[in-house]
Amino acid sequence: MIRVLIADDQALARDGVAAVLQTQQDIEVVAQVGNGRDAVQAARRLLPDVALLDIRMPVLDGIKATAEIIGTCPATAILVLTTFDLDEYVYAALKAGASGFLIKDATREQIIDAVRSVAKGDTVLAPAVTRRFVERYVARAAIASSSKFRLSELTERETEVLMSVAKGLTNAEIATQLGIGEATVKTHVTHVLMKLDLRDRIQVVIFAYESGLM
């Protein structure tokens, strides 16, 4: 059973998401709260598998709440909510440790799939939105010397895999694109994470754009 905490300052939005999730036999909404501080406290008390947080909330916003929950409840995956015009906040939330994000007009199927994905350790990236907020809000500075050194540790194939991950492609899509097996792609991704000292695919995206590789 996937246990989910929902935090949104709009009661109608909370109820709507809860109603969608509770139609699924493998998902249980364990709490609904209206601000970030209550979300942190509920997460510490209930230890949900997934915390679905709005970005703009009173008392404590979703970005700060993400950092606090990750700091004290590392097993809880964070899925943030945003509107298309608030991409800079999404970037900050991903840096804080969120596993992904949804746009508020997501379909019920997208919401359900996203919750299941982050619960099993995957990340949720919407490629079109990823490109938009990264291009608008991540500085396109030259690659720093430390980034150059870290990138030099990668093989040519690992660099190709890194760039594909940064574009939001799945392992299956990368396998098709590069003409290799999906298991081989998974191995390359693991090596990229280890060599660059990154936690997950979200951090791969951030690294690729911040370093100027993309």
C-alpha positions in Angstrom: 0.0 0.0 0.0 1.4 3.4 -1.0 0.7 5.9 1.8 0.3 9.5 0.6 0.3 12.9 2.4 -1.3 15.7 0.5 -0.5 19.4 1.3 -2.2 22.2 -0.5 -3.7 25.5 0.9 -6.8 25.1 -1.3 -9.2 22.6 0.2 -10.9 21.9 -3.1 -7.5 21.0 -4.7 -6.7 18.7 -1.7 -10.0 17.0 -1.9 -9.8 16.6 -5.6 -6.4 14.9 -5.5 -7.4 12.7 -2.6 -10.6 11.6 -4.4 -8.5 10.6 -7.4 -5.9 8.7 -5.4 -8.4 6.9 -3.2 -10.0 5.2 -6.2 -6.9 3.0 -6.3 -6.7 -0.1 -4.2 -2.9 0.3 -3.8 -3.0 3.9 -2.6 -4.1 5.3 0.7 -4.3 9.0 1.6 -3.2 9.2 5.2 -3.4 12.9 5.8 -4.4 16.2 4.2 -3.0 19.5 5.4 -3.2 23.1 4.4 0.4 24.5 4.8 4.0 23.5 4.7 4.6 23.4 8.4 1.7 21.0 9.0 3.1 18.9 6.1 6.5 18.6 7.8 4.9 17.7 11.1 2.5 15.2 9.5 5.4 13.6 7.5 7.4 13.2 10.7 4.5 11.6 12.5 3.1 9.4 9.8 6.2 8.6 7.6 4.2 8.5 4.3 5.7 6.9 1.2 4.9 10.0 -0.8 4.3 13.6 0.1 2.4 15.5 -2.6 3.2 19.2 -1.9 1.9 22.4 -3.5 4.6 25.0 -4.0 2.9 28.1 -2.8 1.5 27.5 0.7 1.3 29.7 3.8 3.5 29.4 7.0 6.1 27.3 5.1 6.2 27.0 1.3 6.6 23.7 -0.6 10.3 24.3 -1.3 11.3 24.7 2.3 8.9 21.9 3.3 10.6 19.6 0.8 14.0 20.3 2.3 12.8 19.7 5.8 10.9 16.5 5.0 13.9 15.1 3.0 16.2 16.0 5.9 14.1 14.1 8.6 12.2 11.6 6.5 14.5 10.4 3.8 12.3 7.5 2.9 9.5 9.8 1.9 9.5 10.8 -1.8 8.4 14.3 -2.6 6.2 15.1 -5.6 5.6 18.8 -6.0 2.8 20.6 -7.7 3.1 23.8 -9.8 1.5 25.9 -12.5 3.2 26.3 -15.8 4.2 29.9 -14.9 6.1 29.0 -11.8 8.9 26.9 -13.2 11.6 28.6 -11.2 10.0 27.3 -8.0 10.0 23.8 -9.4 13.8 24.1 -10.1 14.3 25.1 -6.5 12.2 22.2 -5.2 14.2 19.7 -7.3 17.4 21.1 -5.9 15.8 20.7 -2.4 15.4 17.0 -3.0 12.0 16.5 -4.7 11.6 13.4 -6.8 9.6 15.1 -9.5 6.7 17.4 -10.2 3.2 17.6 -11.7 1.4 20.4 -13.4 -1.9 21.2 -11.6 -3.9 20.4 -14.7 -2.5 16.9 -14.9 -5.0 14.1 -15.7 -6.1 11.7 -13.0 -4.0 9.0 -14.8 -0.9 11.2 -14.7 -1.4 11.9 -11.0 -1.8 8.2 -10.1 1.1 7.1 -12.3 3.4 9.8 -10.8 2.6 8.8 -7.3 3.3 5.2 -8.1 6.5 6.1 -9.9 8.1 8.2 -7.1 7.0 5.6 -4.5 9.1 2.9 -6.1 12.1 5.3 -6.4 11.7 6.6 -9.9 11.6 10.2 -10.9 8.8 12.1 -12.7 10.0 14.5 -15.3 7.8 16.3 -17.8 10.3 16.9 -20.7 8.6 19.9 -22.2 8.3 21.7 -18.8 11.8 20.6 -17.9 13.2 22.3 -20.9 11.2 25.4 -20.3 12.1 26.1 -16.7 15.7 25.1 -17.2 16.2 27.2 -20.2 14.6 30.2 -18.5 16.0 30.0 -15.0 19.3 28.1 -15.0 22.3 30.2 -15.8 24.2 29.2 -19.0 27.6 29.8 -17.6 30.7 28.1 -18.9 31.5 24.7 -17.3 33.3 25.2 -14.0 36.6 23.6 -13.6 35.2 21.1 -11.1 32.4 20.1 -13.5 35.0 19.7 -16.3 37.0 17.3 -14.1 33.9 15.3 -13.1 32.8 15.1 -16.8 36.2 13.9 -17.8 35.6 10.8 -15.7 32.8 9.7 -18.0 33.3 7.5 -21.1 31.8 8.7 -24.4 28.9 6.4 -24.1 28.2 7.5 -20.5 28.2 11.1 -21.6 25.6 10.2 -24.3 23.5 8.5 -21.7 23.8 11.5 -19.4 22.6 13.9 -22.1 19.7 11.6 -22.9 18.7 11.4 -19.2 18.9 15.2 -19.1 16.4 15.4 -22.0 13.9 13.4 -19.9 14.2 10.1 -21.8 13.4 6.8 -20.1 15.8 3.9 -20.1 13.8 2.2 -22.8 13.9 5.3 -25.0 17.6 5.7 -24.5 18.1 2.0 -25.4 16.2 2.5 -28.6 18.0 5.8 -29.5 21.5 4.3 -28.9 20.9 0.8 -30.2 21.8 -0.9 -26.9 20.0 -3.1 -24.4 17.9 -1.5 -21.6 20.0 -3.4 -19.0 23.1 -1.8 -20.5 21.5 1.6 -20.2 20.7 1.0 -16.6 24.3 0.1 -15.9 25.5 3.3 -17.7 23.1 5.4 -15.6 24.4 3.8 -12.4 28.0 4.6 -13.5 27.1 8.2 -14.3 25.5 8.7 -10.9 28.5 7.2 -9.1 31.1 9.1 -11.1 29.4 12.4 -10.8 28.3 11.8 -7.2 24.7 12.4 -8.0 21.7 10.9 -6.2 19.2 10.4 -9.0 18.0 11.3 -12.5 16.7 14.7 -11.2 20.2 15.7 -10.2 21.5 14.5 -13.5 19.2 17.0 -15.3 20.3 19.8 -13.0 24.0 19.0 -13.4 23.8 18.8 -17.2 22.2 22.2 -17.4 24.2 23.9 -14.7 27.5 22.7 -16.1 26.6 24.0 -19.5 26.7 20.5 -21.1 23.1 20.9 -22.4 
